[in-house]
Amino acid sequence: MNDPAAAPSGEPVILAFSGGLDTSWCVVHLREQMQRPVITVTVDTGGFDAAERAAIEQRALELGAERHILVDGRAAVFDRFVRFLVAGNCLRGGSYPLCVAAERIVQAEEIARVAAELGVDTIVHGSTGAGNDQIRFDVAFAVLLPDVTSLSPVRDLGPSRDDEFGDLERHGAEVDKSQRTYSVNRGLWGTTIGGGDLHHPAEPVPTDCWPDTTAPDDAPAGGEIVSIGFRAGVPVSLDGVDFDSPDLNGAELVATLNERAAAHGIGRGIHTGDTILGIKGRLAFEAPAATTLLFAHRELEKLVLTKRQQEWKDRLGAFYAGLVHEALYFDPVARDIEAFLASTQRAVTGTVRVRLVQGRIEVDGVTTDASLMGRLGAVYGEGSTGWTGADARGFARIYGLPSVLAARRDRDLFAPRTEDEA
């Protein structure tokens, strides 16, 4: 159900709470206008440090929430999504590594779990009516909790950002005026930045919009070499430190690499594309770890996978990225593609060294026992012990037969004729 009138007054609601402008306004609106006790739930998918998590809880309680619940979703983002986004080399529009979509699914799942445990029958999110997140949350809640009411007051009532700031100020809440310009969403797999002049594709990217990465021109000129280890397609180590261990995990690997690559200006980009609603959208993003891992993983796959595996992975990886991005993750076909991707990664084990230097990623070397290169003693452009010169000559003749036959036919049918031939 999605009818705001269906929610009885006085019953508690769960609010997906980030501590930003929209969800802060929702706390005040739900309490003062709808007379609903509010339980705020923050699912940390990699966007907050300890101080920020504490500040979010304090803000929720100061705004009048009855209770605040923090859920750590970072491991779930890595274990259930990053491994497949890496396996599929998933980029939206050839550049954007889906910084938000997978994290929204984890957030929705954890919020739905809390709602079920507490027996709450109304869930609220702070999405607007123009973005993708509203669809992601609504679809996930409809799948996971079909009998629970889902509300989005910002979407339903359409307050302007100035209206929201004004309501919060009248409530006595402190307001971060910087939020008037940009909307920033941080997560394990990257950060998205929207608003301001980013809406105008004819304008250059504002230099003040980047919250975390060093400007490439200001990064160290010599760069840094990072060694990334993969096991069955999953990133498991950095510079020999094993993150697939009792003490460390994949989410910490991504967080560590985010900091290291950000210092070299890696991962900045602009994504312009089609939203779920069918309109065009434009945002900036910072994804240092995602950009580095996808680059390194593809370099390893070039040595390990066959040509046909790579061709089909490119197609299905792009399709899978579309499912995740466009709120269709729960369609069974996503599980089918995940099974295919997992199969392709069985031999994708090895170490890739990359140089991070002033916004660029360069290959420094790839080591793997699963390489298909040189297995027959063949060296590209030089020779092979796997076949003879006569074998190669015969292959070239047969391989080109379709083109030769088509050319002969076209000469017979369409070539200009002389008067005598006519």
ABEGO torsion letter per residue (X at the ends): XABAAABBBGBBBBBBBAGBAAAAAAAAAAAAAAGBBBBBBBBBAGABBAAAAAAAAAAAAAAGBABBBBBBAAAAAAAAAAAAAAAAGBBBGGABAGAAAAAAAAAAAAAAAAAAAAGBABBBBABBAABAAAAAAAAAAAAABAABBBBBAAAAAGBBAAAAAAAAAAAGBBBBAAAAABBBBBBAAEBBBBEEAAABAABBBBAAABAABBBAAABBAAEBBBBBBBBGGBBABBGGBBABBAABBAAAAAAAAAAAAAAAGBGBBBBBBBBAAGBBBBBBBBBAAAAAAAAAAAAAAAAABBAAAAAAAAAAAAAAAAAAAAGAAABAAAAAAAAAAAAAAAABBEBBBBBBBGGBBBBAEBBBAABABGAAGBBBGAEBAABBAAAAAAAAAAAAAAAAAAAAAAAAAABBBBAAAX
